[in-house]
Amino acid sequence: MAGSLVRYRVMAFVVGFFLFPVVGGWLMTLLTGPDSVWQDVGEWTAAISPVHGVLYMILLVVTALLSREAGWSVGFTITTMLLATIPVVSFVAERRATRHTRELMAAE
């Protein structure tokens, strides 16, 4: 289970960091005019969105595998997956899941 937890933590960290430029770029395209430098930055970060999407799908698979191995409840698993979609909160969710999994590992 330790290997699954490490894979989950790495993917959660990477996906969480990729979420910042995706959301930031989206906000830049919404909040600035068409001739703004920030508009160009927003368009550049649009190239990151598909990469983030693929990484998020991998995170979902890794989370599901860890949840089965660790014996998470369905509610905990779904909540963890949904929290990974919110900037900053995704890091809180990772810590929450790690703590919960380590408690389950210690109980074995």
Steps between C-alpha positions, in 0.01 A plus 500: 500500500794734559585501128143589407502782753822643353357483146184675620693774680725571200206517259296717738793740535562523123131541413456759775784712363377470141162628617642845584604605146183347354272702727727807482502494120125459488458801730742707290299436184180595680620809684721673243442662163600343167809722463635434850827322571310298759269376225804348328601329823148362533514360148841343566374322808218350293763261365547368854132411542506173302812388687331579830191307386700188419689524829171540688364182338815317609450641851144363504625152410781516758251621762258218420778241524618640834145512634446132421834399646458710816132422548366854476125545507324600178414840649859570601624397155253719310561796732876467451459490122272805496720705732788449257319732257521808724821709506676497841233268643655220294808517724281482811324196352835332436607552861160375621522186287861437601418532869199269464700240308786505749249448783360200313851365441585535870180316598600193294 
